[in-house]
């Protein structure tokens, strides 16, 4: 299994935490890497795909410890994924340097909030890249947290936007959202990967999300770990091709 930036951030926060994170399902014995119940651990099946894009996850303070987090699945899938904890007044210097690095073309994945944002929206995502590697920036948190990060981060204010308009209802039933149209971070990422022509990675992430969702929800049921897991089997079939 590949240890990635989300794992490092989780461990960093864990070492500095002064009290345990207690949420629904906190009594379940979970794998410290994939965060599903140990009986349904997915780590041996972590994706192994090559892509021509990089991803930056800007993670809200509360999101890091949530076992239902799906940003972690993006780091599982996209090998060049950078993960930073959001801080309103002290943004990470490495994150700021990456945003201005000449080898990357940073694009913020977020819906335009008003008329002033619309000129920033990219209609053709490949037209202005000019040979640079796309750096897809996703805000990982609840819808309320994501909007706050979007508004309170000056370094994001001038970046081009990719706005996703989902055609299907989110399958993310592990957590209630304060916005019915709010997709899970991994669902958004799979749609954006499609836009950038990364079809294999998009399919892998979509199926990996389904497998995670299935294994996560199995911990709440009475099914045995040996019983057939259709989503995991679909993912493994795709990986074997």
N, C-alpha and C positions, 0 to 999 in steps of 0.2 A: 504494500500500500504506500502511496506517495503522501508524505506529510507536506501540507501547503500553508499558505499565508493565513488562512482562516484558523487552522489549528494553532498556529503560533500566537495569533491574537487572543484566542480563547485561553490558551495556557498563560499568557501574560496577564490577562485580566484575573484569572483564577488565582495566580500567585499573589496578587495584590488585593484580592477581595477580603474585606473584613467580616463579612457575614454570608451565609449560604444563599444562593438564589433559589427561592421557593416559589414554585408555580404549579399549576395543574399537572398531575402526572409525575411530580418530583420524587415520589416513593419508588418509582420504577428503576430497576438497575439498568443503566444505559451504557452503551459503548461510549467511551470518551471521545471518539473520533466521528462516528456517523450519528451518534446520539439517538439511535433507536434502541429498543430493548435488546439486551445482550443475546437473547434467544433468536433474534431476527437480524443480527449484525450484518451490515452490507459491505463492510470494508474489503473483503476478498474480491468483490466485484467492481471496485472503483473503475471508472472509465479510463481508457487510454486512447485518446484521439489527438491528431495534430490539427492545428488551426493557424490561420493567417491573421488572427486578431489577438489583442490583449484586452483584459478586463480590469477595471478598478472598481472595487466595492467600497463605498463609504457607509459605514455601519453605525447605526444609532447606539447609544449607550446601553439601552435595554435589550437590544437584539442579540448580542453576542452569546448570552447564556440560554436563550430560548431553544429548547430541543426541537421545536417545530420550524426553526429557521431554515430557509431554502437557499439563501445566498451561498451557504457552504457547498451546495450541490454544484454551483457554477465553478467554484474553485476546484472541485473534484474533476470537472469536465475540461475546463480551459486551463491548460498548464501555466500559461503566463497570466496569472491573476494576482493582482495586488489588493491588499485589504487594509483599510485604515479606519481607526476609530474616529468618529466625527467629534470635533470640539469647536464650539462657536468662536472662542476668542484666541485659541492657540492651535491652529491647524498644523498638521504634521508637515515638517519641512520637506521630507522625502516625497510626500504626496504633491506638494506644490511644485517641486522640481520636476516631477514626472509629467505634470500637466503642461509644462513649458518645454519639455524635451523635444528637440527637432526631429527625432526619429518617429514620433508618434503624432497621430491626428486625433485629439481628444473630442469625443462626442458624448454629450450628456443625454441619457435616456430618461426622458420625463415629459409628460404631456404639457403643452403650452397652457399657461394659466390665464392669460389675458391677451388682448390685442397687441400689447407691447412685445410679447414673446413670439408672436407668429413669424416675424422676419427671420428669426433664428432657426426655424424649423427647416431641416434638410428634406427636399423633395427627392433628390437623387443622391443617395448616400455614397456613391462611388465617384461623383463628378469632381469633387474638390479635394480628394485625398492626396493626389500628386505623388504617389509612390510611398507615402508614409504608412506605417502600420496603424490601423484603426485602434484607438483606445476607448473602449466602450465603458462609460461611467454609469454605474447604477447605484442608487440610494437604497440601502437595505434597512428597512424598518417598517413600522406601521404607516398607514396613509397619513395620519396626522403628523408623525415624526418626519416622514419624507417631505411633506410640504414645508415644514419648519426648516429643515436642512436646506431645501431649495431656496427659500427666502433669505436665510441668514448666512449664506456662504458667498461672499463677494467674488471669490475666485471661480465660481461657477456661472456668474452672471453674464459673461460674454461668450460662453461656449455654444457652439451649434447644438441644436436639439434634434433628437429623433423621438417623435411622438408616436406611441403605439395606441391604436384603436382596436381593442380585442373584438373579434367577431363571435367568440364563444364565451360562455360563462366560465369563470374560474372553477377548476376542480379542487381548489385548495380549501378543504373542509376541516383542516386540522385546527384552524383558529378563526374566530369571528373577526371581521373587518368592519371599520366604521365607514367604509365606502363599498357598496355592493359591486362596483365595477373594478375594484382593486384586485389585480392579479398578484399571485405570489411572485417574488423576485425572480425565481428560476423560470417561471412561465414567461415573464416579460423577456428575460434573456434569450430564451429559445426563439421567440418571435423576432428579436433584433438580429440574432445570428442568421436567421433566414433572410432578412433584408440585406445583409452583407454577404450573401452567397455562401455562407458556411452551413450547407444543408446537412452534412453528416454530423457535425457538432450539434446542430439544432435538434436533429432526431435523437441523438444520444442523450442530450440533456432532457428532452421531453420524456423519454422512456425512463431515464434515471430518476427524474422527479416522480413519475408514477410508481416506480419500485419503492422509493423512499416513503411516499405517501402510504402505500399498501403496508409496508413493514411497520411504519409508525402507528397506524391504526390497528394493526394486529395486536399490539400490546394492550389495547383496550378491550379486546375480545377474548373468547375462550378457545380460539383455534390453537392447535399445537404448532410448534415451529416447523415440523416436518410436513405439514399439510401443503397442498399445492398453492403456489403463489403465482398467479397468472401474470401480474405486471412484471415481476422479476423474471419470469420465464420469457416474456416478450422482449425484455431488455437484453437478456443473455443471448437470445436468438439473433437479435440485431447485431450484437457485438461479434458473434461468430461468423458473420458473413465476410 
